[in-house]
Amino acid sequence: MEFIAPLDALFLLAESREHPMHVGSLQLFEPPEDAGPNYLREFRDTLLADKTCRPTFRKRPATWLGAPQLAWTQDAEVDLDYHVKRSALPAPGRIGQLLDHASTLHSALLDRHRPLWEMHFVEGLADGRFALYSKMHHALIDGVSAQRLLRRTLTTEPANEPMPPWNLPRKERARAPRTGRGGLLGGLAAASSSTAALMKAARTGLLQQQLTLPFEAPRTLFNVPIGGARTCAVRSWPMDRIKQVKKATGTTVNDVVLAMSAGALRAYLLERDALPDKPMTALVPMSLREADDTDTQGVKIAALLCNLGTDIADPLARLQTVSESTRRNKEVYRSLTPAQTLAVAGLMLSPMAAMLLPGFASMGTPPFNIVISNVPGAREPLYWNGSRLDASYPLSIPLDGQAVNITLTSNGDNLDFGLVGCRRTLPDLHRLLDHLEDSLTAMEDAAA
């Protein structure tokens, strides 16, 4: 039996019918030209023939000494027929129908009596493509490691044999040299230094660098208690468009993406005469994983708070506000040691723990207005069993008091956006997609 790390346990303890705590992905594939009518069924059968599951795909929560959600147990055998399903859309097989299906799947809780993951192959799209919706509990995996896991199932060559996500070969990492501070002594040393790390974080991060403080965000119509039903909206944008704005303004791709989102949120609220006078604040997760970290277990994330400049009408002035905010906050992390970075991460993520308390969303000022994540993806064309990956839309977690989440990833020459919202609060979530396009166009025109 393996103890669950505190941050991972938080995602289990906070889960309820209104707050599913899994991360998902909706991928679209173009089958090979010689694919027959039984292609997808045969593809699934080929994958299911491999019954070996890595530890991450065998884990489920266990009760230890009468206390639930404190330890993992592993199933010796996994019922792959349950975890890997196949379905078909009814005619005419529009993308909107696929998104309705994905929204229903994303609203459902994972069964805690089984390993906490599912995959759903969906056929019947009118254009001949098929989709894969997958989800894993956030206690098992974070967004970056989930994206890397899905990436490793794919290849740059169409003819390569398909690999199932649950039994990918291990990739060796270079081991860091031992420092002689492992085990109990190392743990005590880390504990003794945590207070100093937090003191430095408070001084350097919160005072010297003027880090955006929690609980300074205005209340908006997004910051309300949410229900359990989800709505998903997706769209892709050419990476070249974002890079042109980046080049013309001397900012970064992530700055442009955040400003693009800020413009969309501003327009959505203006339509409803609900734009606050104060600028909205976004929580922007940052991965603490190294580039060669292929470990799929646990959550390794930090976060910064970004001033979105939603009170600013001029698109370029808004972009510069976003860029300056992210630059200052990144400087904080660059000035700290790894141990201090973890301390700052805990400090910045602590409001999320409070948001998971019952009734918190109805009280006071929100710690931030929205979570916006940019997850690194692949830049080259990818294939699975000869099928070309056309799009890979990440689908994340709205929180109580955070009725919408924006997550995006790079895929070839595109940026794929996945929006997930509370269905009751945002029945017209797709309108944000139109506002994202308008926001990008406004920056392009202003920067020309």
URSULBEL-V292560 format. One record per backbone hydrogen bond with DSSP energy under -1.0 kcal/mol. NH is the residue of the N-H (numbers start at 0). CO is the residue of the C=O. E is the energy in kcal/mol with one decimal. If there is no record, write none. Layout:
{{NH/CO/E} {NH/CO/E}}
This chain:
{{1/71/-1.8} {3/69/-2.4} {8/4/-2.8} {9/5/-1.7} {10/6/-1.0} {12/8/-3.0} {13/9/-2.1} {22/135/-2.6} {23/394/-3.8} {24/133/-2.0} {25/392/-2.7} {26/131/-2.6} {27/390/-2.3} {28/129/-2.9} {29/387/-2.6} {34/31/-1.9} {38/35/-1.6} {41/37/-2.6} {42/38/-2.4} {43/39/-2.6} {44/40/-2.3} {45/41/-2.1} {46/42/-2.0} {47/43/-2.6} {49/46/-1.6} {53/165/-3.0} {56/53/-1.3} {57/54/-1.8} {59/72/-2.2} {61/70/-2.8} {63/66/-2.6} {66/63/-2.0} {71/1/-3.9} {72/59/-2.6} {74/57/-2.5} {79/77/-1.7} {81/78/-1.2} {82/78/-1.6} {83/79/-2.6} {84/118/-2.9} {86/120/-2.6} {88/122/-2.7} {92/89/-1.5} {97/93/-1.6} {98/94/-2.5} {99/95/-2.0} {100/96/-2.3} {101/97/-2.8} {102/98/-2.5} {103/99/-1.9} {104/100/-2.3} {105/101/-2.6} {106/102/-1.1} {113/110/-1.5} {115/58/-1.1} {116/114/-1.9} {117/134/-2.2} {118/82/-3.1} {119/132/-3.0} {120/84/-3.3} {121/130/-2.9} {122/86/-2.4} {125/92/-2.5} {127/124/-1.8} {129/28/-1.9} {130/121/-2.8} {131/26/-2.3} {132/119/-2.6} {133/24/-2.2} {134/117/-2.3} {135/22/-2.3} {136/115/-2.0} {137/20/-2.9} {139/136/-1.7} {140/136/-1.4} {145/141/-2.4} {146/142/-2.2} {147/143/-2.3} {148/144/-2.2} {149/145/-2.4} {150/146/-2.2} {151/147/-1.9} {153/150/-1.3} {154/382/-2.4} {159/156/-1.3} {166/163/-1.6} {185/181/-1.8} {186/182/-2.2} {187/183/-2.6} {188/184/-2.6} {189/185/-2.5} {190/186/-2.4} {191/187/-2.6} {192/188/-1.5} {196/192/-2.3} {197/193/-2.5} {198/194/-2.4} {199/195/-2.4} {200/196/-2.4} {201/197/-2.7} {202/198/-2.3} {203/199/-3.2} {204/200/-1.7} {205/200/-1.1} {207/202/-2.4} {208/203/-2.0} {210/204/-1.9} {222/219/-1.5} {223/221/-1.3} {230/420/-2.3} {232/418/-2.4} {234/416/-1.6} {236/414/-2.3} {238/412/-3.2} {241/237/-1.0} {242/238/-2.6} {243/239/-2.1} {244/240/-1.5} {245/241/-2.4} {246/242/-2.7} {247/243/-2.2} {248/244/-1.6} {249/245/-1.4} {250/245/-1.4} {255/251/-2.2} {256/252/-2.4} {257/253/-2.5} {258/254/-2.6} {259/255/-2.7} {260/256/-2.2} {261/257/-2.5} {262/258/-2.6} {263/259/-1.6} {264/260/-2.6} {265/261/-2.5} {266/262/-2.3} {267/263/-2.4} {268/264/-2.2} {269/265/-2.5} {270/266/-2.2} {272/269/-1.7} {273/268/-2.9} {281/305/-2.5} {282/369/-2.8} {283/303/-3.1} {285/301/-2.4} {287/299/-2.3} {292/289/-1.8} {297/139/-1.4} {301/285/-3.3} {303/283/-1.7} {305/281/-2.8} {307/279/-2.6} {311/308/-1.9} {317/313/-2.2} {318/314/-1.9} {319/315/-2.3} {320/316/-1.9} {321/317/-2.2} {322/318/-2.7} {323/319/-2.5} {324/320/-2.0} {325/321/-2.5} {326/322/-2.3} {327/323/-2.2} {328/324/-1.8} {329/325/-2.4} {330/326/-1.8} {331/327/-1.0} {332/328/-1.1} {333/329/-2.2} {334/330/-1.2} {335/332/-1.4} {340/336/-2.7} {341/337/-1.9} {342/338/-1.5} {343/339/-2.6} {344/340/-2.7} {345/341/-2.3} {346/342/-2.0} {347/343/-2.9} {348/344/-2.5} {349/345/-1.1} {351/348/-1.4} {353/349/-1.4} {354/350/-2.1} {356/353/-1.7} {359/356/-2.0} {361/358/-1.2} {362/359/-1.8} {368/280/-2.8} {369/280/-1.1} {371/282/-2.0} {372/405/-2.4} {374/407/-3.1} {382/154/-2.6} {383/386/-2.3} {386/383/-2.0} {387/29/-2.2} {388/381/-2.8} {389/27/-3.0} {390/27/-1.3} {392/25/-3.0} {394/23/-2.7} {400/223/-1.6} {401/398/-3.0} {402/221/-2.8} {404/419/-2.3} {405/370/-2.1} {406/417/-2.2} {407/372/-2.3} {408/415/-1.8} {410/413/-2.8} {411/377/-1.9} {413/410/-1.9} {414/236/-3.0} {415/408/-3.1} {416/234/-2.9} {417/406/-3.4} {418/232/-3.2} {419/404/-2.0} {420/230/-2.5} {421/402/-2.4} {422/228/-2.4} {425/421/-3.0} {428/425/-1.2} {430/427/-2.1} {431/428/-1.9} {433/429/-1.1} {434/430/-2.0} {435/431/-2.1} {436/432/-1.8} {437/433/-2.3} {438/434/-2.5} {439/435/-2.2} {440/436/-2.4} {441/437/-2.2} {442/438/-1.7} {443/439/-2.4} {444/440/-2.7} {445/441/-2.2} {446/442/-2.1} {447/443/-1.0}}
